[in-house]
Amino acid sequence: MKRLIAAVALLFAVSAAAADRDEIVDSLVAVNLDGGVQQTGVLTMIKGDQPHALVLLMPGDPGVTRAEVADGKISSIRMRGHPFYRARQLLVRPGLAAVLVDCRSDSGDTCKETYVLSKARTDDVARMLAVVKQQVPTVKKVWVAGHSFGGHTTASMARYGEGVIDGDISASLVLGQNKTYTGLIGWDYSAAKVPQLFISQRDDPCTGTRASVVEGVAKRYNIPIVIIAESSGAKGPACGPFSQHSFAGAEQALMDTIAAAVDKGVDQFRH
């Protein structure tokens, strides 16, 4: 069930195909929900590409990005340090695009835990995804990937998103006791309707997301898990954007693992 990897040992063919940052373009995608509310995201892809696969990226706490795009690049964003923002270019490659997903526009400064665990979150994201598919009609396969608190959305989409997504990847899940988010403690992962993969950093110091806790849940529900060993340059708070919790120094390993799961499924990570 567990596969321990370091970035230097990754042999995924998809890694070699990662795009140069100068080739990558961002564009804002928005859909109007009821009551004048919007659901937005930033589509990131290689200019001129016709991707067949797409990853919906769900960032961690507070889950509110409010990104703005100018001249094909994100010009302003609230969660600038988050690994899904700063390393999304490492995921994008020929045939694979990504959307960094915001919380709905009436959420305030925090995407509420009860909302992201509800079917309403899946429905809102699905409406935005429909717009993305209109813009990029070559997309046939969609996975969702969440980091930390973003794993709440991946868990709910795995349960409610059959026919919307094809798989769920959750990194640094908040599964242990903590003072902030408890909605996934006791969550029934067997209710998922799509394949699931967990990813942890071996030395994650953040309360509630430690690898041993996530591995225990993975074992209980027979979900494959990848534990990434590599880390370098970690700094700041234990649960911060530049600690092991956020895969500091292992961003490439994280993104290559996500890309490999989308490409060939999660069973390759089983022992």
N, C-alpha and C positions, 0 to 999 in steps of 0.2 A: 504493500500500500504506500509506503513512504519511499520517496526518492530524494536523496541528498545530493545537491549539485553545487558547483561553483561556476561562475561565469566563464572562466577560462576553459572549463571542461565541456561546455555546451557544444553539441555536434549537430544541432538542428540545421538543416539545409536552409530554412527560412532566414536564419541570421545573416547569411552572406548576402542576402538580397535587400537588406535594409537600405532605405533611400538616403541620398544626400539631403541635408537640411535645405539647401538652396532650391531643390526641386519640389519642396513641399509647400502647399498653400492651405490657408485656413479660410473658411467662409461661415458666416453666421446663418443658422437655420432657426426659423421661428414658426410656431403655429398658434393660432388663437384658440383658447379654450373658452368655456362658458364665462360670462360675466366680465369680459374684457381682459381676462387673465391670459398670459402667454407662457408657453413652454419653449425654451430655447436650448440650443446646443451649438458647439463649434465643430463643423466638419473639417477634418484634416486628412489630406490625401495628396498623392503625387499629381502634379499638374499634368493634365492630359491622360491620366490613367483611366482604366475602366475596371475598377475593383469588383471582384465577385464576392468578397467577404467584408464584413463591417463589424467593428467592436464598439459597443456603447460603453464609455468609460464613466464610472460613477465615483467621484472623488469623496474623500472622507470628510470629517467634521470641519466646518458646519454644513458642507454640501451645497453652498451657495456661491456661484462663480461670478455671475453678472459680467460675463466677458463681452468685450467690444472688439471688433475687427476692422482694421484699416490696411489697405494696400496688400491684402492677402495674408496678413499676419495678425495674431492677437495683439492688440495695442494696450488693452487694459483688462485686468482680471483681479478678483479679490484673493484668490488662492494661488498666488504666484509660486509659492514654494512646493506645492503638492506634487508628488511624483508623476501623477497622470498629466499634469500640465507641463512640467519641465522635461519629461522624458517621452512624451507621446510620439515625438519624431522617431524614436528608436523602435516603435511598434509599427509605424506605417512603412509599407514596402509595396512593390508592384503586386497588384491584386488584392491588397488589404488596406482599408481605410479605417478611420476612427472618428467617433463623435464624443467630445467632452460634454457631458450632459449637466445642465444647470437644474436647480429646483424651480418650480413654477413661480411666476413673478409676484404672487401675493404671499410668499412664504416669509417675508421679513429677512432677518439676518441669519436664520437657522432653518434648515429643512427639518421639519418636525418628525420625530421618531415614529409616531403613530401613522403619519401620512406615508412615509417611505415603506412601511411594512404593509400597507393596504393595497387592495386591487386598484384603487384610484391612481396610485403612482404608476403602475404598469399601464393603465389606460392612457394617462397623459403622455408617457414616453412613447407609447405605440402611435399616438397621433402625430408626434414629431417625427418618428421614424418613417411614417408614410410620406411625409414631405421629403425626407432624405432620399427615399427610394424613387420619388418622382424626379429628383435632381440627378440621381445616380441609378438609372434603371438596370444596370448590370449587376447590382448587388442581389445575390441569391441566398446568402447565408449570413445570419446575424447572431453574434454572441454578446453577452453582457459581462463586463469585468468591473468589480468594485474593490476599493481599498479601504480598510478600516470601517468607518461608519458607512461608507459606500457599499459595504457588504450587506447592509440591511436591504438596500434596493435590489441587489442581485438575488438575495434569498427570496424576497417577495415575487420578483419576476420569474424565478425558477418555478414558483408555485402557481402563479396566475398567468404566466406569459406563454403558455403553450400556443404555438402558431404565430407568436410574435418573435420569439428568440429560439435559437437552436442549441444554446448551451450557456452555462453560468460558470464564471471563474471568480473566486473570492480570495483576496489577499489580505492578510493581517486582520482576520475577522474578529469582531468584538464578542467573544463567546464566554469570557470569564467574568468574575465579579469585578465591578468597577463602580464609580460614583456618577457616571454620566449616562451611559446607554446600556440598558438591560433587556431590550426587546428580543434579542436573539438567545438569551439564556433559556434553555429548554425548548428552543425552536425545533419543530419537527421537520428535519430535512428529508425524511422519507416521502413527504408530500410533493416533492419536486416533480415536475413533468418533463424536465430536460436533463441531460448529463451535467454533472457538477464536478468542479475541481477546486481544491483548496491550495493556497500557496502561503507559506510562512517564511520568515527570516529566522534562522536558528537562534540568534541571540537577541531577538526582539525584547526590549526591556519594558514595554508598555503594559501596564496592568490591564488585564482582560483580553490581551491578544497574544500572549506568549505561545510559542510554538507547541509546548507540551499540552496546553489546553486545547488548541485547535486540532492537534493530532488525535487527542482523545475523542473529540466529536467526530472526526473523520473516520476513525476506527469503528465507532458505534454505528455509523450509518453507511459503512463500506464505501466511502468517498475517497478517491485517490488524492494524495497530498504530495506536493513538492516542497521540500524544505531547503531553502537556499542558504548556503554556508558563507558565501562571500560577503564581505563588508569592508569599507574603507572610508575614512574621512567623516565618520559619524560624529555629530555634534548636536548640542541643544537639548531640549526637553525629551524625556523618554518617549513620549507619544508625538513628538514634533515631526516636521517635514524633512528633517535632515538626520534623523536617527536611524538605527537599524530597523525600527518599526516601518519606516518609509523606504527601506531598501537602499540606504545611502551606500554608494559604491557598487551596488548590484542592480542598477537600473536596467542595464542591458539584459542581465539574466532574467529579470522579471518580465520584460517585454518579449523576450524570445520564448519564454515559457508560455505566455499568453498566445503568441502567434502560433506556436507549435500545437497547442490545444485546439485552436480554431482550425488549423490545417488538417490535423489527423485525429482529433478527438482525444478524450481523456483516458481511454484504456491503455494507451502507451505508457502512462505513468503508474500503472499497477505493477506489483511484483508477482 
